[in-house]
Amino acid sequence: MDHLESILDAMATGRYDDARSILDGSQGEIPHIVGAAIDELERREMVHRRFDRMIHAEIGNMLSVAQAGLEGMLDGIVPANEESLHKTLEAVQAMGALLKEADGWR
C-alpha cells in the first residue's frame, strides 16, 4: 500500500481504472477492501449519472410544456384564461417537486 495517496487521488478524481492499476499486484486484506471501495464508488457514480440524466429529461419535458403553454397564450393560440394558467402552473410545480425530490437523493 505504498501508493495509497496515488490511489486515493485517482479515486477522488473518478479515475477508477488508474486506481485499480496502482492497486494491482498488492496482496492482503487491505488491497481487497480498497478494491471493493473503488468498485462501490464507481457503481454509485454511474447510478448518480443515470439519475441526473433522468431528472434532466423529465424537467426538460415539463419545461417544454410550460414554455409552449405560455408562448401559445402570448401568441393568442391558447386562451389566456384561468384553466390555461393553472395547467402551466402545474407543470412548473411538478418541476419544483422533482427538483426537491432529487435534492433528497444527494
Residue, then its C-alpha position, 0 to 999 in steps of 0.5 A: m500500500d505504498h501508493l495509497e495517496s496515488i490511489l486515493d487521488a485517482m479515486a477522488t478524481g473518478r479515475y477508477d481504472d488508474a486506481r485499480s492499476i496502482l492497486d494491482g499486484s498488492q496482496g492482503e486484506i487491505p488491497h481487497i477492501v480498497g478494491a471493493a471501495i473503488d468498485e462501490l464508488e464507481r457503481r454509485e457514480m454511474v447510478h448518480r449519472r443515470f439519475d441526473r440524466m433522468i431528472h434532466a429529461e423529465i424537467g426538460n419535458m415539463l419545461s417544454v410544456a410550460q414554455a409552449g403553454l405560455e408562448g401559445m397564450l402570448d401568441g393568442i393560440v391558447p386562451a389566456n384564461e384561468e384553466s390555461l394558467h393553472k395547467t402551466l402552473e402545474a407543470v412548473q410545480a411538478m418541476g419544483a417537486l422533482l427538483k426537491e425530490a432529487d435534492g433528497w437523493r444527494 
